[in-house]
Amino acid sequence: MSQETTHDTSWSANLEGPDHAASRELVVEESVAAVERTAPGTHVNLVTHGDHGHPEAYLYDELRERFDDVTVEYVDQCGCGGYVTRVHV
């Protein structure tokens, strides 16, 4: 994931690749990077790999501890088995 682009509109981060399936830590790391690249007043949809289970179990607390001013919201489970979490910045 490129660290350079700041998204001025709401966007989605695809965290469902094979590398993501193999590493929960990578999912958390790239989720944090995605939130950092999201402009205030917008949101990022984090689409996480289904192999790690519901992201509330490993991601939500990490995001809330790292960012004081975000709202983390579960959206839905994808047909492919992944999960969508919306983070409002």
PyMOL Python script that loads the backbone (N, CA, C, O; Angstrom):
from pymol import cmd

cmd.read_pdbstr("""\
ATOM      1  N   MET A   1       0.831  -1.179   0.000  1.00  0.00           N
ATOM      2  CA  MET A   1       0.000   0.000   0.000  1.00  0.00           C
ATOM      3  C   MET A   1       0.878   1.245   0.000  1.00  0.00           C
ATOM      4  O   MET A   1       1.808   1.352   0.799  1.00  0.00           O
ATOM      5  N   SER A   2       0.587   2.173  -0.884  1.00  0.00           N
ATOM      6  CA  SER A   2       1.367   3.405  -0.936  1.00  0.00           C
ATOM      7  C   SER A   2       1.050   4.283   0.266  1.00  0.00           C
ATOM      8  O   SER A   2      -0.112   4.464   0.628  1.00  0.00           O
ATOM      9  N   GLN A   3       2.082   4.819   0.871  1.00  0.00           N
ATOM     10  CA  GLN A   3       1.903   5.679   2.037  1.00  0.00           C
ATOM     11  C   GLN A   3       1.730   7.146   1.639  1.00  0.00           C
ATOM     12  O   GLN A   3       1.520   7.995   2.506  1.00  0.00           O
ATOM     13  N   GLU A   4       1.816   7.458   0.343  1.00  0.00           N
ATOM     14  CA  GLU A   4       1.882   8.848  -0.088  1.00  0.00           C
ATOM     15  C   GLU A   4       0.530   9.495  -0.345  1.00  0.00           C
ATOM     16  O   GLU A   4       0.391  10.700  -0.135  1.00  0.00           O
ATOM     17  N   THR A   5      -0.458   8.756  -0.784  1.00  0.00           N
ATOM     18  CA  THR A   5      -1.726   9.326  -1.199  1.00  0.00           C
ATOM     19  C   THR A   5      -2.631   9.586  -0.003  1.00  0.00           C
ATOM     20  O   THR A   5      -2.858   8.699   0.820  1.00  0.00           O
ATOM     21  N   THR A   6      -3.148  10.819   0.085  1.00  0.00           N
ATOM     22  CA  THR A   6      -4.184  11.121   1.066  1.00  0.00           C
ATOM     23  C   THR A   6      -5.504  11.170   0.315  1.00  0.00           C
ATOM     24  O   THR A   6      -5.627  11.866  -0.693  1.00  0.00           O
ATOM     25  N   HIS A   7      -6.477  10.439   0.798  1.00  0.00           N
ATOM     26  CA  HIS A   7      -7.780  10.376   0.143  1.00  0.00           C
ATOM     27  C   HIS A   7      -8.673  11.476   0.708  1.00  0.00           C
ATOM     28  O   HIS A   7      -8.975  11.499   1.902  1.00  0.00           O
ATOM     29  N   ASP A   8      -9.091  12.390  -0.173  1.00  0.00           N
ATOM     30  CA  ASP A   8      -9.943  13.511   0.222  1.00  0.00           C
ATOM     31  C   ASP A   8     -11.425  13.168   0.152  1.00  0.00           C
ATOM     32  O   ASP A   8     -12.274  13.967   0.547  1.00  0.00           O
ATOM     33  N   THR A   9     -11.728  11.989  -0.348  1.00  0.00           N
ATOM     34  CA  THR A   9     -13.100  11.495  -0.386  1.00  0.00           C
ATOM     35  C   THR A   9     -13.110  10.109   0.254  1.00  0.00           C
ATOM     36  O   THR A   9     -12.059   9.495   0.438  1.00  0.00           O
ATOM     37  N   SER A  10     -14.278   9.633   0.585  1.00  0.00           N
ATOM     38  CA  SER A  10     -14.383   8.298   1.169  1.00  0.00           C
ATOM     39  C   SER A  10     -13.896   7.263   0.161  1.00  0.00           C
ATOM     40  O   SER A  10     -14.059   7.431  -1.048  1.00  0.00           O
ATOM     41  N   TRP A  11     -13.294   6.187   0.678  1.00  0.00           N
ATOM     42  CA  TRP A  11     -12.686   5.188  -0.195  1.00  0.00           C
ATOM     43  C   TRP A  11     -12.646   3.840   0.499  1.00  0.00           C
ATOM     44  O   TRP A  11     -13.005   3.726   1.671  1.00  0.00           O
ATOM     45  N   SER A  12     -12.209   2.818  -0.226  1.00  0.00           N
ATOM     46  CA  SER A  12     -12.105   1.466   0.329  1.00  0.00           C
ATOM     47  C   SER A  12     -10.679   0.957   0.198  1.00  0.00           C
ATOM     48  O   SER A  12     -10.010   1.191  -0.808  1.00  0.00           O
ATOM     49  N   ALA A  13     -10.227   0.262   1.222  1.00  0.00           N
ATOM     50  CA  ALA A  13      -8.910  -0.374   1.224  1.00  0.00           C
ATOM     51  C   ALA A  13      -9.117  -1.882   1.161  1.00  0.00           C
ATOM     52  O   ALA A  13      -9.750  -2.468   2.039  1.00  0.00           O
ATOM     53  N   ASN A  14      -8.581  -2.503   0.121  1.00  0.00           N
ATOM     54  CA  ASN A  14      -8.713  -3.943  -0.061  1.00  0.00           C
ATOM     55  C   ASN A  14      -7.605  -4.651   0.704  1.00  0.00           C
ATOM     56  O   ASN A  14      -6.436  -4.583   0.323  1.00  0.00           O
ATOM     57  N   LEU A  15      -7.972  -5.321   1.770  1.00  0.00           N
ATOM     58  CA  LEU A  15      -7.027  -6.054   2.612  1.00  0.00           C
ATOM     59  C   LEU A  15      -7.353  -7.543   2.574  1.00  0.00           C
ATOM     60  O   LEU A  15      -7.324  -8.228   3.597  1.00  0.00           O
ATOM     61  N   GLU A  16      -7.666  -8.030   1.368  1.00  0.00           N
ATOM     62  CA  GLU A  16      -8.094  -9.417   1.190  1.00  0.00           C
ATOM     63  C   GLU A  16      -7.126 -10.251   0.358  1.00  0.00           C
ATOM     64  O   GLU A  16      -7.451 -11.382  -0.003  1.00  0.00           O
ATOM     65  N   GLY A  17      -5.955  -9.724   0.046  1.00  0.00           N
ATOM     66  CA  GLY A  17      -5.010 -10.466  -0.783  1.00  0.00           C
ATOM     67  C   GLY A  17      -4.395 -11.648  -0.059  1.00  0.00           C
ATOM     68  O   GLY A  17      -4.605 -11.821   1.142  1.00  0.00           O
ATOM     69  N   PRO A  18      -3.636 -12.464  -0.781  1.00  0.00           N
ATOM     70  CA  PRO A  18      -2.990 -13.634  -0.176  1.00  0.00           C
ATOM     71  C   PRO A  18      -2.055 -13.269   0.976  1.00  0.00           C
ATOM     72  O   PRO A  18      -1.987 -13.989   1.972  1.00  0.00           O
ATOM     73  N   ASP A  19      -1.335 -12.154   0.845  1.00  0.00           N
ATOM     74  CA  ASP A  19      -0.451 -11.719   1.933  1.00  0.00           C
ATOM     75  C   ASP A  19      -1.254 -11.377   3.184  1.00  0.00           C
ATOM     76  O   ASP A  19      -0.818 -11.639   4.305  1.00  0.00           O
ATOM     77  N   HIS A  20      -2.440 -10.786   2.976  1.00  0.00           N
ATOM     78  CA  HIS A  20      -3.307 -10.440   4.101  1.00  0.00           C
ATOM     79  C   HIS A  20      -3.869 -11.700   4.758  1.00  0.00           C
ATOM     80  O   HIS A  20      -4.000 -11.768   5.980  1.00  0.00           O
ATOM     81  N   ALA A  21      -4.197 -12.692   3.936  1.00  0.00           N
ATOM     82  CA  ALA A  21      -4.714 -13.951   4.481  1.00  0.00           C
ATOM     83  C   ALA A  21      -3.674 -14.628   5.367  1.00  0.00           C
ATOM     84  O   ALA A  21      -4.014 -15.296   6.343  1.00  0.00           O
ATOM     85  N   ALA A  22      -2.407 -14.446   5.014  1.00  0.00           N
ATOM     86  CA  ALA A  22      -1.319 -15.097   5.746  1.00  0.00           C
ATOM     87  C   ALA A  22      -0.896 -14.356   7.008  1.00  0.00           C
ATOM     88  O   ALA A  22      -0.221 -14.927   7.864  1.00  0.00           O
ATOM     89  N   SER A  23      -1.290 -13.070   7.132  1.00  0.00           N
ATOM     90  CA  SER A  23      -0.762 -12.269   8.239  1.00  0.00           C
ATOM     91  C   SER A  23      -1.796 -11.303   8.800  1.00  0.00           C
ATOM     92  O   SER A  23      -2.123 -10.295   8.174  1.00  0.00           O
ATOM     93  N   ARG A  24      -2.298 -11.618   9.969  1.00  0.00           N
ATOM     94  CA  ARG A  24      -3.210 -10.705  10.663  1.00  0.00           C
ATOM     95  C   ARG A  24      -2.492  -9.396  10.983  1.00  0.00           C
ATOM     96  O   ARG A  24      -3.100  -8.327  10.926  1.00  0.00           O
ATOM     97  N   GLU A  25      -1.205  -9.473  11.318  1.00  0.00           N
ATOM     98  CA  GLU A  25      -0.420  -8.276  11.632  1.00  0.00           C
ATOM     99  C   GLU A  25      -0.371  -7.328  10.438  1.00  0.00           C
ATOM    100  O   GLU A  25      -0.439  -6.111  10.609  1.00  0.00           O
ATOM    101  N   LEU A  26      -0.252  -7.885   9.220  1.00  0.00           N
ATOM    102  CA  LEU A  26      -0.245  -7.053   8.018  1.00  0.00           C
ATOM    103  C   LEU A  26      -1.585  -6.352   7.850  1.00  0.00           C
ATOM    104  O   LEU A  26      -1.631  -5.184   7.464  1.00  0.00           O
ATOM    105  N   VAL A  27      -2.670  -7.053   8.136  1.00  0.00           N
ATOM    106  CA  VAL A  27      -4.005  -6.447   8.046  1.00  0.00           C
ATOM    107  C   VAL A  27      -4.104  -5.263   8.999  1.00  0.00           C
ATOM    108  O   VAL A  27      -4.592  -4.200   8.615  1.00  0.00           O
ATOM    109  N   VAL A  28      -3.651  -5.433  10.224  1.00  0.00           N
ATOM    110  CA  VAL A  28      -3.699  -4.348  11.210  1.00  0.00           C
ATOM    111  C   VAL A  28      -2.804  -3.194  10.762  1.00  0.00           C
ATOM    112  O   VAL A  28      -3.223  -2.038  10.796  1.00  0.00           O
ATOM    113  N   GLU A  29      -1.584  -3.498  10.346  1.00  0.00           N
ATOM    114  CA  GLU A  29      -0.634  -2.467   9.913  1.00  0.00           C
ATOM    115  C   GLU A  29      -1.189  -1.652   8.747  1.00  0.00           C
ATOM    116  O   GLU A  29      -1.115  -0.424   8.761  1.00  0.00           O
ATOM    117  N   GLU A  30      -1.741  -2.325   7.742  1.00  0.00           N
ATOM    118  CA  GLU A  30      -2.255  -1.611   6.577  1.00  0.00           C
ATOM    119  C   GLU A  30      -3.592  -0.927   6.867  1.00  0.00           C
ATOM    120  O   GLU A  30      -3.931   0.055   6.207  1.00  0.00           O
ATOM    121  N   SER A  31      -4.342  -1.419   7.824  1.00  0.00           N
ATOM    122  CA  SER A  31      -5.561  -0.724   8.250  1.00  0.00           C
ATOM    123  C   SER A  31      -5.205   0.605   8.898  1.00  0.00           C
ATOM    124  O   SER A  31      -5.830   1.626   8.613  1.00  0.00           O
ATOM    125  N   VAL A  32      -4.204   0.595   9.768  1.00  0.00           N
ATOM    126  CA  VAL A  32      -3.729   1.830  10.405  1.00  0.00           C
ATOM    127  C   VAL A  32      -3.245   2.803   9.340  1.00  0.00           C
ATOM    128  O   VAL A  32      -3.573   3.988   9.393  1.00  0.00           O
ATOM    129  N   ALA A  33      -2.470   2.319   8.374  1.00  0.00           N
ATOM    130  CA  ALA A  33      -1.965   3.180   7.300  1.00  0.00           C
ATOM    131  C   ALA A  33      -3.113   3.771   6.489  1.00  0.00           C
ATOM    132  O   ALA A  33      -3.054   4.933   6.088  1.00  0.00           O
ATOM    133  N   ALA A  34      -4.159   2.979   6.243  1.00  0.00           N
ATOM    134  CA  ALA A  34      -5.307   3.471   5.483  1.00  0.00           C
ATOM    135  C   ALA A  34      -6.022   4.593   6.229  1.00  0.00           C
ATOM    136  O   ALA A  34      -6.398   5.599   5.627  1.00  0.00           O
ATOM    137  N   VAL A  35      -6.209   4.427   7.527  1.00  0.00           N
ATOM    138  CA  VAL A  35      -6.857   5.475   8.322  1.00  0.00           C
ATOM    139  C   VAL A  35      -5.997   6.737   8.315  1.00  0.00           C
ATOM    140  O   VAL A  35      -6.524   7.845   8.214  1.00  0.00           O
ATOM    141  N   GLU A  36      -4.693   6.579   8.421  1.00  0.00           N
ATOM    142  CA  GLU A  36      -3.788   7.734   8.396  1.00  0.00           C
ATOM    143  C   GLU A  36      -3.875   8.491   7.078  1.00  0.00           C
ATOM    144  O   GLU A  36      -3.614   9.694   7.043  1.00  0.00           O
ATOM    145  N   ARG A  37      -4.237   7.812   5.996  1.00  0.00           N
ATOM    146  CA  ARG A  37      -4.305   8.429   4.674  1.00  0.00           C
ATOM    147  C   ARG A  37      -5.713   8.888   4.308  1.00  0.00           C
ATOM    148  O   ARG A  37      -5.977   9.207   3.149  1.00  0.00           O
ATOM    149  N   THR A  38      -6.608   8.925   5.274  1.00  0.00           N
ATOM    150  CA  THR A  38      -7.991   9.328   5.038  1.00  0.00           C
ATOM    151  C   THR A  38      -8.219  10.713   5.631  1.00  0.00           C
ATOM    152  O   THR A  38      -7.952  10.947   6.810  1.00  0.00           O
ATOM    153  N   ALA A  39      -8.712  11.623   4.807  1.00  0.00           N
ATOM    154  CA  ALA A  39      -8.910  13.010   5.230  1.00  0.00           C
ATOM    155  C   ALA A  39     -10.036  13.113   6.261  1.00  0.00           C
ATOM    156  O   ALA A  39     -11.005  12.356   6.204  1.00  0.00           O
ATOM    157  N   PRO A  40      -9.905  14.050   7.202  1.00  0.00           N
ATOM    158  CA  PRO A  40     -10.976  14.294   8.170  1.00  0.00           C
ATOM    159  C   PRO A  40     -12.295  14.601   7.452  1.00  0.00           C
ATOM    160  O   PRO A  40     -12.315  15.268   6.417  1.00  0.00           O
ATOM    161  N   GLY A  41     -13.383  14.105   8.020  1.00  0.00           N
ATOM    162  CA  GLY A  41     -14.700  14.326   7.441  1.00  0.00           C
ATOM    163  C   GLY A  41     -15.103  13.269   6.419  1.00  0.00           C
ATOM    164  O   GLY A  41     -16.202  13.321   5.867  1.00  0.00           O
ATOM    165  N   THR A  42     -14.211  12.311   6.168  1.00  0.00           N
ATOM    166  CA  THR A  42     -14.514  11.225   5.240  1.00  0.00           C
ATOM    167  C   THR A  42     -14.363   9.896   5.977  1.00  0.00           C
ATOM    168  O   THR A  42     -14.125   9.868   7.185  1.00  0.00           O
ATOM    169  N   HIS A  43     -14.504   8.797   5.237  1.00  0.00           N
ATOM    170  CA  HIS A  43     -14.312   7.488   5.861  1.00  0.00           C
ATOM    171  C   HIS A  43     -13.571   6.557   4.915  1.00  0.00           C
ATOM    172  O   HIS A  43     -13.497   6.792   3.709  1.00  0.00           O
ATOM    173  N   VAL A  44     -13.032   5.508   5.487  1.00  0.00           N
ATOM    174  CA  VAL A  44     -12.420   4.430   4.716  1.00  0.00           C
ATOM    175  C   VAL A  44     -13.129   3.134   5.085  1.00  0.00           C
ATOM    176  O   VAL A  44     -13.360   2.848   6.260  1.00  0.00           O
ATOM    177  N   ASN A  45     -13.468   2.361   4.070  1.00  0.00           N
ATOM    178  CA  ASN A  45     -14.002   1.021   4.279  1.00  0.00           C
ATOM    179  C   ASN A  45     -12.825   0.059   4.250  1.00  0.00           C
ATOM    180  O   ASN A  45     -12.132  -0.050   3.238  1.00  0.00           O
ATOM    181  N   LEU A  46     -12.601  -0.626   5.340  1.00  0.00           N
ATOM    182  CA  LEU A  46     -11.538  -1.619   5.421  1.00  0.00           C
ATOM    183  C   LEU A  46     -12.155  -2.978   5.111  1.00  0.00           C
ATOM    184  O   LEU A  46     -12.984  -3.480   5.870  1.00  0.00           O
ATOM    185  N   VAL A  47     -11.749  -3.566   3.998  1.00  0.00           N
ATOM    186  CA  VAL A  47     -12.280  -4.856   3.580  1.00  0.00           C
ATOM    187  C   VAL A  47     -11.239  -5.904   3.952  1.00  0.00           C
ATOM    188  O   VAL A  47     -10.228  -6.060   3.267  1.00  0.00           O
ATOM    189  N   THR A  48     -11.495  -6.625   5.050  1.00  0.00           N
ATOM    190  CA  THR A  48     -10.506  -7.538   5.617  1.00  0.00           C
ATOM    191  C   THR A  48     -10.793  -8.987   5.241  1.00  0.00           C
ATOM    192  O   THR A  48     -11.939  -9.368   5.000  1.00  0.00           O
ATOM    193  N   HIS A  49      -9.744  -9.775   5.197  1.00  0.00           N
ATOM    194  CA  HIS A  49      -9.832 -11.175   4.781  1.00  0.00           C
ATOM    195  C   HIS A  49     -10.630 -11.998   5.787  1.00  0.00           C
ATOM    196  O   HIS A  49     -10.469 -11.849   6.998  1.00  0.00           O
ATOM    197  N   GLY A  50     -11.479 -12.856   5.272  1.00  0.00           N
ATOM    198  CA  GLY A  50     -12.327 -13.684   6.119  1.00  0.00           C
ATOM    199  C   GLY A  50     -11.580 -14.714   6.952  1.00  0.00           C
ATOM    200  O   GLY A  50     -12.104 -15.185   7.962  1.00  0.00           O
ATOM    201  N   ASP A  51     -10.358 -15.074   6.547  1.00  0.00           N
ATOM    202  CA  ASP A  51      -9.602 -16.087   7.287  1.00  0.00           C
ATOM    203  C   ASP A  51      -9.323 -15.684   8.733  1.00  0.00           C
ATOM    204  O   ASP A  51      -9.108 -16.546   9.586  1.00  0.00           O
ATOM    205  N   HIS A  52      -9.326 -14.384   9.013  1.00  0.00           N
ATOM    206  CA  HIS A  52      -9.014 -13.914  10.365  1.00  0.00           C
ATOM    207  C   HIS A  52     -10.255 -13.771  11.242  1.00  0.00           C
ATOM    208  O   HIS A  52     -10.146 -13.436  12.422  1.00  0.00           O
ATOM    209  N   GLY A  53     -11.422 -14.020  10.678  1.00  0.00           N
ATOM    210  CA  GLY A  53     -12.651 -13.892  11.444  1.00  0.00           C
ATOM    211  C   GLY A  53     -13.107 -12.442  11.539  1.00  0.00           C
ATOM    212  O   GLY A  53     -12.576 -11.558  10.866  1.00  0.00           O
ATOM    213  N   HIS A  54     -14.089 -12.223  12.376  1.00  0.00           N
ATOM    214  CA  HIS A  54     -14.673 -10.885  12.521  1.00  0.00           C
ATOM    215  C   HIS A  54     -13.605  -9.910  13.016  1.00  0.00           C
ATOM    216  O   HIS A  54     -12.917 -10.199  13.995  1.00  0.00           O
ATOM    217  N   PRO A  55     -13.459  -8.767  12.357  1.00  0.00           N
ATOM    218  CA  PRO A  55     -12.402  -7.817  12.723  1.00  0.00           C
ATOM    219  C   PRO A  55     -12.554  -7.196  14.107  1.00  0.00           C
ATOM    220  O   PRO A  55     -11.591  -6.642  14.638  1.00  0.00           O
ATOM    221  N   GLU A  56     -13.721  -7.276  14.691  1.00  0.00           N
ATOM    222  CA  GLU A  56     -13.886  -6.756  16.051  1.00  0.00           C
ATOM    223  C   GLU A  56     -12.945  -7.471  17.022  1.00  0.00           C
ATOM    224  O   GLU A  56     -12.522  -6.891  18.021  1.00  0.00           O
ATOM    225  N   ALA A  57     -12.623  -8.719  16.730  1.00  0.00           N
ATOM    226  CA  ALA A  57     -11.793  -9.526  17.624  1.00  0.00           C
ATOM    227  C   ALA A  57     -10.323  -9.114  17.630  1.00  0.00           C
ATOM    228  O   ALA A  57      -9.611  -9.407  18.591  1.00  0.00           O
ATOM    229  N   TYR A  58      -9.854  -8.442  16.583  1.00  0.00           N
ATOM    230  CA  TYR A  58      -8.422  -8.125  16.511  1.00  0.00           C
ATOM    231  C   TYR A  58      -8.093  -6.725  15.999  1.00  0.00           C
ATOM    232  O   TYR A  58      -6.954  -6.280  16.133  1.00  0.00           O
ATOM    233  N   LEU A  59      -9.066  -6.022  15.417  1.00  0.00           N
ATOM    234  CA  LEU A  59      -8.750  -4.752  14.762  1.00  0.00           C
ATOM    235  C   LEU A  59      -9.343  -3.530  15.454  1.00  0.00           C
ATOM    236  O   LEU A  59      -8.678  -2.498  15.541  1.00  0.00           O
ATOM    237  N   TYR A  60     -10.552  -3.618  15.937  1.00  0.00           N
ATOM    238  CA  TYR A  60     -11.251  -2.435  16.440  1.00  0.00           C
ATOM    239  C   TYR A  60     -10.514  -1.764  17.591  1.00  0.00           C
ATOM    240  O   TYR A  60     -10.332  -0.546  17.579  1.00  0.00           O
ATOM    241  N   ASP A  61     -10.088  -2.536  18.581  1.00  0.00           N
ATOM    242  CA  ASP A  61      -9.373  -1.943  19.715  1.00  0.00           C
ATOM    243  C   ASP A  61      -8.062  -1.305  19.270  1.00  0.00           C
ATOM    244  O   ASP A  61      -7.685  -0.245  19.769  1.00  0.00           O
ATOM    245  N   GLU A  62      -7.372  -1.942  18.338  1.00  0.00           N
ATOM    246  CA  GLU A  62      -6.118  -1.376  17.811  1.00  0.00           C
ATOM    247  C   GLU A  62      -6.365   0.003  17.211  1.00  0.00           C
ATOM    248  O   GLU A  62      -5.605   0.939  17.457  1.00  0.00           O
ATOM    249  N   LEU A  63      -7.428   0.124  16.424  1.00  0.00           N
ATOM    250  CA  LEU A  63      -7.732   1.407  15.787  1.00  0.00           C
ATOM    251  C   LEU A  63      -8.158   2.448  16.816  1.00  0.00           C
ATOM    252  O   LEU A  63      -7.737   3.603  16.740  1.00  0.00           O
ATOM    253  N   ARG A  64      -8.979   2.055  17.764  1.00  0.00           N
ATOM    254  CA  ARG A  64      -9.447   3.007  18.783  1.00  0.00           C
ATOM    255  C   ARG A  64      -8.314   3.476  19.682  1.00  0.00           C
ATOM    256  O   ARG A  64      -8.310   4.626  20.119  1.00  0.00           O
ATOM    257  N   GLU A  65      -7.350   2.601  19.964  1.00  0.00           N
ATOM    258  CA  GLU A  65      -6.192   2.999  20.774  1.00  0.00           C
ATOM    259  C   GLU A  65      -5.258   3.924  20.006  1.00  0.00           C
ATOM    260  O   GLU A  65      -4.661   4.835  20.579  1.00  0.00           O
ATOM    261  N   ARG A  66      -5.139   3.686  18.723  1.00  0.00           N
ATOM    262  CA  ARG A  66      -4.212   4.464  17.888  1.00  0.00           C
ATOM    263  C   ARG A  66      -4.771   5.845  17.537  1.00  0.00           C
ATOM    264  O   ARG A  66      -4.022   6.819  17.458  1.00  0.00           O
ATOM    265  N   PHE A  67      -6.087   5.926  17.329  1.00  0.00           N
ATOM    266  CA  PHE A  67      -6.724   7.161  16.873  1.00  0.00           C
ATOM    267  C   PHE A  67      -7.815   7.569  17.858  1.00  0.00           C
ATOM    268  O   PHE A  67      -8.769   6.823  18.078  1.00  0.00           O
ATOM    269  N   ASP A  68      -7.674   8.751  18.449  1.00  0.00           N
ATOM    270  CA  ASP A  68      -8.649   9.232  19.427  1.00  0.00           C
ATOM    271  C   ASP A  68      -9.956   9.690  18.800  1.00  0.00           C
ATOM    272  O   ASP A  68     -11.008   9.639  19.437  1.00  0.00           O
ATOM    273  N   ASP A  69      -9.889  10.134  17.561  1.00  0.00           N
ATOM    274  CA  ASP A  69     -11.022  10.837  16.965  1.00  0.00           C
ATOM    275  C   ASP A  69     -11.665  10.081  15.806  1.00  0.00           C
ATOM    276  O   ASP A  69     -12.145  10.709  14.863  1.00  0.00           O
ATOM    277  N   VAL A  70     -11.686   8.755  15.852  1.00  0.00           N
ATOM    278  CA  VAL A  70     -12.341   7.984  14.801  1.00  0.00           C
ATOM    279  C   VAL A  70     -13.517   7.204  15.373  1.00  0.00           C
ATOM    280  O   VAL A  70     -13.578   6.921  16.569  1.00  0.00           O
ATOM    281  N   THR A  71     -14.445   6.867  14.489  1.00  0.00           N
ATOM    282  CA  THR A  71     -15.557   5.992  14.825  1.00  0.00           C
ATOM    283  C   THR A  71     -15.414   4.729  13.987  1.00  0.00           C
ATOM    284  O   THR A  71     -15.267   4.799  12.767  1.00  0.00           O
ATOM    285  N   VAL A  72     -15.458   3.583  14.641  1.00  0.00           N
ATOM    286  CA  VAL A  72     -15.312   2.298  13.962  1.00  0.00           C
ATOM    287  C   VAL A  72     -16.678   1.625  13.926  1.00  0.00           C
ATOM    288  O   VAL A  72     -17.330   1.469  14.958  1.00  0.00           O
ATOM    289  N   GLU A  73     -17.105   1.227  12.726  1.00  0.00           N
ATOM    290  CA  GLU A  73     -18.457   0.694  12.541  1.00  0.00           C
ATOM    291  C   GLU A  73     -18.413  -0.554  11.650  1.00  0.00           C
ATOM    292  O   GLU A  73     -17.854  -0.512  10.553  1.00  0.00           O
ATOM    293  N   TYR A  74     -18.991  -1.645  12.111  1.00  0.00           N
ATOM    294  CA  TYR A  74     -19.115  -2.844  11.281  1.00  0.00           C
ATOM    295  C   TYR A  74     -20.196  -2.610  10.244  1.00  0.00           C
ATOM    296  O   TYR A  74     -21.281  -2.131  10.574  1.00  0.00           O
ATOM    297  N   VAL A  75     -19.908  -2.948   8.977  1.00  0.00           N
ATOM    298  CA  VAL A  75     -20.880  -2.747   7.903  1.00  0.00           C
ATOM    299  C   VAL A  75     -21.546  -4.066   7.521  1.00  0.00           C
ATOM    300  O   VAL A  75     -22.767  -4.196   7.619  1.00  0.00           O
ATOM    301  N   ASP A  76     -20.749  -5.044   7.086  1.00  0.00           N
ATOM    302  CA  ASP A  76     -21.343  -6.290   6.606  1.00  0.00           C
ATOM    303  C   ASP A  76     -20.245  -7.295   6.283  1.00  0.00           C
ATOM    304  O   ASP A  76     -19.062  -6.960   6.223  1.00  0.00           O
ATOM    305  N   GLN A  77     -20.669  -8.527   6.080  1.00  0.00           N
ATOM    306  CA  GLN A  77     -19.758  -9.547   5.580  1.00  0.00           C
ATOM    307  C   GLN A  77     -19.984  -9.670   4.078  1.00  0.00           C
ATOM    308  O   GLN A  77     -21.122  -9.752   3.616  1.00  0.00           O
ATOM    309  N   CYS A  78     -18.900  -9.683   3.331  1.00  0.00           N
ATOM    310  CA  CYS A  78     -18.974  -9.790   1.873  1.00  0.00           C
ATOM    311  C   CYS A  78     -19.406 -11.195   1.469  1.00  0.00           C
ATOM    312  O   CYS A  78     -19.290 -12.141   2.248  1.00  0.00           O
ATOM    313  N   GLY A  79     -19.896 -11.316   0.262  1.00  0.00           N
ATOM    314  CA  GLY A  79     -20.237 -12.620  -0.276  1.00  0.00           C
ATOM    315  C   GLY A  79     -19.023 -13.535  -0.392  1.00  0.00           C
ATOM    316  O   GLY A  79     -19.159 -14.759  -0.392  1.00  0.00           O
ATOM    317  N   CYS A  80     -17.841 -12.942  -0.490  1.00  0.00           N
ATOM    318  CA  CYS A  80     -16.602 -13.718  -0.623  1.00  0.00           C
ATOM    319  C   CYS A  80     -16.074 -14.181   0.734  1.00  0.00           C
ATOM    320  O   CYS A  80     -15.096 -14.926   0.795  1.00  0.00           O
ATOM    321  N   GLY A  81     -16.710 -13.748   1.818  1.00  0.00           N
ATOM    322  CA  GLY A  81     -16.284 -14.171   3.151  1.00  0.00           C
ATOM    323  C   GLY A  81     -15.531 -13.119   3.938  1.00  0.00           C
ATOM    324  O   GLY A  81     -15.322 -13.282   5.140  1.00  0.00           O
ATOM    325  N   GLY A  82     -15.120 -12.042   3.284  1.00  0.00           N
ATOM    326  CA  GLY A  82     -14.424 -10.963   3.980  1.00  0.00           C
ATOM    327  C   GLY A  82     -15.392 -10.100   4.772  1.00  0.00           C
ATOM    328  O   GLY A  82     -16.605 -10.305   4.739  1.00  0.00           O
ATOM    329  N   TYR A  83     -14.836  -9.140   5.480  1.00  0.00           N
ATOM    330  CA  TYR A  83     -15.633  -8.258   6.337  1.00  0.00           C
ATOM    331  C   TYR A  83     -15.366  -6.801   5.982  1.00  0.00           C
ATOM    332  O   TYR A  83     -14.240  -6.429   5.651  1.00  0.00           O
ATOM    333  N   VAL A  84     -16.414  -5.979   6.055  1.00  0.00           N
ATOM    334  CA  VAL A  84     -16.280  -4.551   5.780  1.00  0.00           C
ATOM    335  C   VAL A  84     -16.474  -3.786   7.083  1.00  0.00           C
ATOM    336  O   VAL A  84     -17.502  -3.908   7.748  1.00  0.00           O
ATOM    337  N   THR A  85     -15.464  -2.995   7.431  1.00  0.00           N
ATOM    338  CA  THR A  85     -15.504  -2.112   8.589  1.00  0.00           C
ATOM    339  C   THR A  85     -15.335  -0.690   8.087  1.00  0.00           C
ATOM    340  O   THR A  85     -14.415  -0.411   7.318  1.00  0.00           O
ATOM    341  N   ARG A  86     -16.203   0.206   8.506  1.00  0.00           N
ATOM    342  CA  ARG A  86     -16.105   1.615   8.110  1.00  0.00           C
ATOM    343  C   ARG A  86     -15.494   2.400   9.257  1.00  0.00           C
ATOM    344  O   ARG A  86     -15.948   2.313  10.398  1.00  0.00           O
ATOM    345  N   VAL A  87     -14.455   3.168   8.940  1.00  0.00           N
ATOM    346  CA  VAL A  87     -13.796   4.017   9.927  1.00  0.00           C
ATOM    347  C   VAL A  87     -14.012   5.465   9.506  1.00  0.00           C
ATOM    348  O   VAL A  87     -13.505   5.906   8.475  1.00  0.00           O
ATOM    349  N   HIS A  88     -14.772   6.200  10.318  1.00  0.00           N
ATOM    350  CA  HIS A  88     -15.033   7.621  10.076  1.00  0.00           C
ATOM    351  C   HIS A  88     -13.916   8.428  10.730  1.00  0.00           C
ATOM    352  O   HIS A  88     -13.622   8.264  11.914  1.00  0.00           O
ATOM    353  N   VAL A  89     -13.302   9.300   9.938  1.00  0.00           N
ATOM    354  CA  VAL A  89     -12.178  10.109  10.422  1.00  0.00           C
ATOM    355  C   VAL A  89     -12.656  11.527  10.670  1.00  0.00           C
ATOM    356  O   VAL A  89     -11.871  12.380  11.083  1.00  0.00           O
TER     357      VAL A  89
END
""", "prot")
cmd.dss("prot")
cmd.show_as("cartoon", "prot")
cmd.util.cbc("prot")
cmd.orient("prot")
